[in-house]
Amino acid sequence: MNKIKLGLVSCGYLGCSPVAPGTFGTLGGVAIAWGLSFTGHYLAWSLATCVILYGIGRALGPWAESYAGKKDPGIFVLDEVIGYLLTVAWTASPSPLALCVAFFVFRFFDIWKPAPASHMEKIPGGDGILLDDVVAGLMGFALVMLPARLLLDLPWSLGGSL
């Protein structure tokens, strides 16, 4: 049972990487976003995936902390997956360029953790593990990706979409 729980919280064991588990875990989010980009309702599927993963992460957060012996363990990367999916929460499927840019934008906010993201880490249990990256994902979306998407998708834009 522990292997199943570990597989879930580490996004298919990506979070078990000995180096940069959060970065490798975010790659799980990239793969999910890329897979969802082929659906007809990208935004709905992305948000539904975030809700499901949040429920799983919230329930398994205390187990992960106990298993790893510390708060917000590196093996737990569902928070990175959710945060990344929120960063690329377009109303249409993101392009490969958007997936790449979103990866770096999200990782920047996830590592920096400006307030209020840093305050979320103090919440106990699964919510504390998850919410700092949810906020980082929303920051990535609101402060960088949303304006870029709006500017590049204007009808008069000569550039392609992001």
N, C-alpha and C positions, 0 to 999 in steps of 0.2 A: 504494500500500500504506500510506503514511503517513496518508492521509485515513481509511482504514478503522480503523487503530490509534487515531487521534485520536478518531474517532467512538465507538469502544468505551470508551476511558479517560475520555472527557468525557461519557459517558452521553448519546449523541446530540447532542453539541456543547453541552450545558448548561454544562459546565465552561469553555467558551470565553467566557463572559460577562465583559465588561471590569470589572464590579463584582460583588463577592460570589459568585465562582464556586462556592464550597462550599455556599452557601445555594441557589443555582440547581441545583446538582448534587443536593442533598438532595430537591428537588422531583421529580427523576427517581425517587428512592426512594419518594416519596409516590405517584406514578403507578403504579409497579410494585406497591406494597402494595395500592392501590385495585383494580387489575386482578386481583390474586390473591385479593382478598376475595370474589370471585364464584365461586371454585373450591370444591369440596367439601372440600378438605383444605388449608386456608390455611397452617397451621403447616408441614406437610411441604413444600409448594411454596415457602414463604418461605425455609426453611432450605436447600432444594436450590438455590434461586436464589443465596443467599449463598455457597454452596460453589462454584458455577459462576463467579460474579463474582470470588470470591477467586482462583480458579485463573487466570482471565484477567488480573486485576490484578497478581498476583504475577509472571506471565510478562511483562507489558507495563510493569511499574514501571520497570525500568532504561531501556527505550526512552523512556518519558515524561520521565524525568529528563534523558536525553541530548537529546531533542527540545526541551525547554524550557530546558535549560542550568542547571537547579538542582534541589536535592533537594526532594522532595514538591511538585511544581509544582501551581499552582492549577487547571490544566486537568484534572488527574487527580482525578476525583470518584467513582470506583467505591467508594472507601473510605467516602464519605458515604452512598452508596446502601446499602452493606452495614450500616453502623452504624445507619442509620435502620430498615432492615428488622429488625434485631435488637431495636431499641427497641420495635417493634410486633409482636414475635413472640408473639402470643397463641395459645391453642389453638383459638380460633375467629376468625372474620373481625372485624377492628376496625371500629368505626363511624366515620363521618366526623368526629365529635368526637375520637375517639381518634387518628385520623390527624393531625388538627390539633395536638392537645396534644403528641403524640409528636414532631412537627416541631420545636416550640419546646424541648422537653425535650432532644432529641438535639442541637440546635444549641447549646444552653447548654453541655452537657458537651463537645461537639466544640471549641468556641471556648475554654472554660476549660482543658480538658485537665488535670484533676487527676491526680496520681500514682495508679495506675501508667500511665495513658494517655500522659503526657508522656515517660515512660521508653521507651515503644515506638518513638517517633520516631527514636531513636538506632540502631535496628536497620537495617543496610544493605539496599538494594534494595527490591523490591516489598513484602516483609514489613513493613519500617519505615514505608512509606507507608500500608499498610492497617491494621496492628494498633492504632495509636492510636485510630482511629475504631471499630474493633471493640470495644475496651475502653470507649470513650465510649458506644457503643450498648448494651453490657451494663450500664453504670452507669445509663443512662436507664431501661432495663427493670427492673433490680433495685431501684433506689433510689426510683423514682417511679411508673412505670407498673404494675409488678406489684402493689404494695400497693393502688393505686387500683383496679385491676381486681378484685382479690380482695374489697375492701370493697364495691364497687358491685355485684358479682354475687352477694352473699349472698342467700339466699332471702327474707329479711325486709326487704331493702332497698326503700325506697319510691322511690328515684331510679332512673332508667334505667341501663343499662350504659354505660360509658365508651366 
